[in-house]
Amino acid sequence: MIKEIDARGLACPAPVLQTKKTVEEEDTEIIKVIVDNEAARQNVTRFLESRHFEVSTKQADEAFYLTGKIDRNMPDSAFSEIKEQEKPGTKKIMVMVSGNRMGHGDDDLGTKLMISFLKTLKEMGPELWRLVFLNAGVKLTISDAETLSVLKDLEKDGIYILVCGTCLTHFNILDKKEVGETTNMLDIVTAMQLADKVINM
């Protein structure tokens, strides 16, 4: 059975949610999804791969045509097979960063404080589990951000970084992101459910 979803014009996370519902409720070996932005393409592709679909993409008429074919021998995607580094009993702390500066008042000071904050996060040790960037916080993950080297170091240390695709698209900087996984609100909400503690910045 082949299922088709036209998710053009839908805001995140609707394309992923529609795809998820179809995969979970329908017995389909092939699913076709049409989206109209790069963030949705990445998010739907990653979701389908996590459910053992092999995904191919064609671009035409300012839209992405995704075709997912079930492959039960496919290994789990990078997102779904994330290995938990903490020892049993270690808390999982998720830090959500919704701005590119810390505090209000002086912007230069706020930028310095944010850089210092991110550099100091590693002191949480194995309890630091996810680092999520939303709204203006996504600007900290792009090519010319002063925080880029700090975030790359955290990623190398095994910290999983999620970056809101809708936010990147809103600021027109999706192609400038250089660290972290482009994500959607479904992944973020799921991570919140799994976390023992969520810290909002």
C-alpha positions in Angstrom: 0.0 0.0 0.0 1.3 3.5 -0.9 0.2 6.5 1.2 0.6 10.1 0.0 0.7 13.2 2.2 0.8 16.7 0.8 2.2 18.8 3.6 3.0 22.0 1.6 2.1 25.2 3.5 2.1 23.5 6.9 4.2 24.9 9.7 6.4 22.7 11.9 5.8 20.2 13.3 2.7 19.4 11.3 4.5 17.7 8.4 6.2 15.3 10.8 3.1 14.7 12.9 1.1 13.9 9.8 3.8 11.5 8.6 4.0 9.9 12.1 0.2 9.4 12.3 0.2 7.7 8.8 3.1 5.4 9.6 1.6 4.4 13.0 -2.0 3.9 11.8 -1.6 2.6 8.3 0.1 -0.6 7.1 2.2 1.0 4.4 5.4 -0.2 2.7 5.8 3.1 0.7 4.9 6.6 1.8 5.2 9.8 -0.3 5.4 13.2 1.4 5.5 16.6 -0.2 6.9 19.5 1.7 7.9 23.0 0.7 10.9 23.9 2.9 14.3 22.5 3.7 13.6 22.2 7.5 10.6 20.1 6.9 12.5 17.9 4.4 15.2 17.2 7.0 12.7 16.6 9.8 10.5 14.2 7.8 13.5 12.4 6.3 15.0 11.9 9.8 11.7 10.7 11.2 11.1 8.2 8.4 14.7 6.9 8.7 14.1 6.4 12.4 11.2 4.1 11.4 13.3 2.1 9.0 12.3 3.8 5.8 14.9 4.3 3.0 14.2 7.9 1.8 14.8 9.4 -1.6 14.2 13.0 -2.5 13.4 14.9 -5.6 13.0 18.7 -5.9 10.7 20.4 -8.3 8.4 23.4 -8.5 9.8 24.8 -5.2 8.8 21.6 -3.3 10.5 18.5 -2.1 9.0 15.1 -3.0 10.1 12.5 -0.5 9.6 8.8 -1.1 10.1 6.4 1.8 10.3 2.6 1.3 10.3 0.4 4.3 13.6 -1.5 4.8 13.3 -3.6 8.0 17.0 -4.4 7.7 18.0 -0.8 7.9 20.0 0.2 11.0 18.4 2.8 13.3 19.0 6.5 12.4 21.6 8.5 14.2 18.9 10.2 16.2 17.1 7.1 17.4 20.3 5.2 18.2 21.8 7.9 20.4 23.7 6.1 23.0 23.2 7.3 26.6 26.6 8.1 28.0 25.5 8.5 31.6 25.9 5.8 34.2 22.8 4.2 35.6 21.1 6.6 38.0 22.6 9.7 36.5 20.1 12.5 35.9 19.4 13.7 32.4 19.4 17.5 32.2 18.1 19.3 29.1 19.1 22.9 28.6 16.9 25.1 26.4 18.4 28.3 25.0 15.9 30.7 23.5 18.1 33.8 23.0 21.5 34.6 21.7 22.3 36.8 24.7 21.9 36.2 28.4 19.8 38.7 30.4 18.6 42.1 29.4 20.3 45.5 29.3 23.7 45.7 27.6 23.8 43.5 24.5 27.6 43.2 24.5 27.6 42.1 28.1 24.7 39.7 27.3 26.8 38.1 24.5 29.8 37.7 26.8 27.7 36.1 29.5 26.2 33.6 27.0 29.6 32.6 25.8 30.8 32.1 29.3 27.6 30.2 30.2 28.1 27.8 27.3 31.8 27.3 28.1 30.9 26.4 31.7 28.1 23.9 30.8 30.6 21.1 30.6 31.0 21.4 34.3 27.6 19.6 34.6 29.5 16.5 33.6 27.5 13.5 32.5 24.2 15.0 33.6 24.2 17.4 30.7 22.1 15.4 28.2 20.6 17.7 25.6 21.2 21.2 24.5 18.3 22.7 22.6 18.3 26.1 20.7 15.1 27.9 19.9 14.0 31.3 18.6 17.0 33.7 18.5 19.1 31.0 20.3 19.6 29.3 16.9 21.9 32.2 15.9 24.5 30.8 18.2 24.8 27.7 16.0 25.7 29.4 12.7 29.0 30.0 10.8 29.9 33.5 12.1 28.7 33.0 15.7 31.3 33.6 18.4 29.9 30.5 20.2 30.4 28.1 17.3 33.7 26.6 18.5 32.4 26.2 22.1 29.3 24.3 20.8 31.4 22.1 18.5 33.6 21.2 21.4 30.5 20.2 23.4 29.2 18.1 20.5 32.6 16.4 20.3 32.2 15.6 24.0 29.0 13.7 23.2 26.4 16.4 24.1 23.5 16.0 21.6 22.5 19.4 20.3 19.1 20.1 18.8 18.4 23.2 16.7 14.9 24.3 15.8 14.4 24.1 12.0 11.4 26.5 12.0 13.5 29.1 13.8 16.4 28.7 11.4 14.0 29.1 8.5 12.3 32.2 10.1 15.7 33.9 10.4 16.7 32.7 6.9 19.9 31.1 8.3 19.2 27.3 7.8 22.1 27.1 5.3 24.4 28.7 7.8 23.9 26.2 10.7 27.2 24.4 11.4 26.5 22.5 14.6 23.7 20.3 16.0 20.8 18.5 14.4 18.0 20.4 12.7 14.9 19.4 14.6 11.2 20.0 15.2 8.9 20.5 18.1 8.0 16.8 18.2 11.6 15.9 18.9 11.9 18.7 21.5 8.7 17.7 23.3 9.8 14.0 23.3 13.2 15.0 24.8 11.4 17.1 27.5 9.4 14.0 28.4 12.6 11.9 28.7 14.6 14.5 30.6 14.7 14.4 34.4 15.1 18.2 34.5 14.7 21.0 32.0 16.6 24.3 32.4 15.3 27.3 30.3 17.6 30.1 29.4 
